[in-house]
Amino acid sequence: MAHPQRRDPGEALAELTSEITKGIDDAAEALRWCRRHLQERKASETLRLAQLNIAYLALALDWQMEGEVDKAFSAIDRIWWKPYRDDGQEVDATT
């Protein structure tokens, strides 16, 4: 997600917090998906991508706490959203 220049630091911080929260939720969903699909080859790939995403989230949190909002957004921009999906297709998460 490319982020536009923001004038209000409070608005930027709120958006960053929202993106970090979504990233954490996405990583948790990826882990739940892997638990349900342990016998699939895609599970190991998804775990590796989730690991990278969690590392980017940790960087974003570090930079947010240091007041480096632009650097935090650059970390968020590198997250691979929904790593358990193929080519953007919906995956049945109930199985």
Secondary structure, 3 states (H helix, E strand, C coil): CCCCCCCCHHHHHHHHHHHHHHHHHHHHHHHHHHHHCCCCHHHHHHHHHHHHHHHHHHHHHHHHHCCCHHHHHHHHCCCCCCCCCCCCCCCCCCC
